[in-house]
Amino acid sequence: MNNPLFWAAKLCAAREYCSDDIRRKLIQKSIAPKEADELCRQLKEKGFLDDQRYARAYVADKYRFNHWGRVKIRFMLRSKRLPEELIDEALAGIDEEAYLEALGDFLIGRLKTLGDKATEEDAWKVARSAINRGYESALVAKVMEERVSKFLKEQED
């Protein structure tokens, strides 16, 4: 690799990366860890690398497109060694009302795939799948009580 700074800047121009991702990529390209840290610093100075921007984009994408909950998103951002303050700030960008609506839509949507045969036991299996996607168990229980039980009663009638 002739110019590692140019190579890393090209990567960052193509899509968002966090500092840890770029540092690991540079080290994989046989760049010394101290030099990788210096290159990351330069990329930050030039605006190619911004962990705050990355965290906001990551939260928006994983919530909107992958339908992940806050628990899973937080875990994944921590695995990328982002500061807790950045993670909290990025997660605060999720509208609470829309979040609950998305959770309810996920639960009801999964139950609808079972057809008219959905039972309360099936509903709790679907609830576990929502928890596995990173939704908070207390919120899942709340939505189960408010929306899913209503859906199951309507289905019986």
Secondary structure in CASP SS format (residue, H / E / C, confidence):
PFRMAT SS
TARGET T0000
AUTHOR 0000-0000-0000
METHOD secondary structure of the structure
MODEL  1
M C 1.00
N C 1.00
N C 1.00
P H 1.00
L H 1.00
F H 1.00
W H 1.00
A H 1.00
A H 1.00
K H 1.00
L H 1.00
C H 1.00
A H 1.00
A H 1.00
R C 1.00
E C 1.00
Y C 1.00
C C 1.00
S H 1.00
D H 1.00
D H 1.00
I H 1.00
R H 1.00
R H 1.00
K H 1.00
L H 1.00
I H 1.00
Q H 1.00
K C 1.00
S C 1.00
I C 1.00
A C 1.00
P H 1.00
K H 1.00
E H 1.00
A H 1.00
D H 1.00
E H 1.00
L H 1.00
C H 1.00
R H 1.00
Q H 1.00
L H 1.00
K H 1.00
E H 1.00
K C 1.00
G C 1.00
F C 1.00
L C 1.00
D C 1.00
D H 1.00
Q H 1.00
R H 1.00
Y H 1.00
A H 1.00
R H 1.00
A H 1.00
Y H 1.00
V H 1.00
A H 1.00
D H 1.00
K H 1.00
Y H 1.00
R H 1.00
F C 1.00
N C 1.00
H C 1.00
W C 1.00
G C 1.00
R H 1.00
V H 1.00
K H 1.00
I H 1.00
R H 1.00
F H 1.00
M H 1.00
L H 1.00
R H 1.00
S H 1.00
K C 1.00
R C 1.00
L C 1.00
P C 1.00
E H 1.00
E H 1.00
L H 1.00
I H 1.00
D H 1.00
E H 1.00
A H 1.00
L H 1.00
A C 1.00
G C 1.00
I C 1.00
D C 1.00
E H 1.00
E H 1.00
A H 1.00
Y H 1.00
L H 1.00
E H 1.00
A H 1.00
L H 1.00
G H 1.00
D H 1.00
F H 1.00
L H 1.00
I H 1.00
G H 1.00
R H 1.00
L H 1.00
K H 1.00
T C 1.00
L C 1.00
G H 1.00
D H 1.00
K H 1.00
A C 1.00
T C 1.00
E H 1.00
E H 1.00
D H 1.00
A H 1.00
W H 1.00
K H 1.00
V H 1.00
A H 1.00
R H 1.00
S H 1.00
A H 1.00
I H 1.00
N H 1.00
R C 1.00
G C 1.00
Y C 1.00
E C 1.00
S H 1.00
A H 1.00
L H 1.00
V H 1.00
A H 1.00
K H 1.00
V H 1.00
M H 1.00
E H 1.00
E H 1.00
R H 1.00
V H 1.00
S H 1.00
K H 1.00
F H 1.00
L H 1.00
K H 1.00
E H 1.00
Q H 1.00
E H 1.00
D C 1.00
END
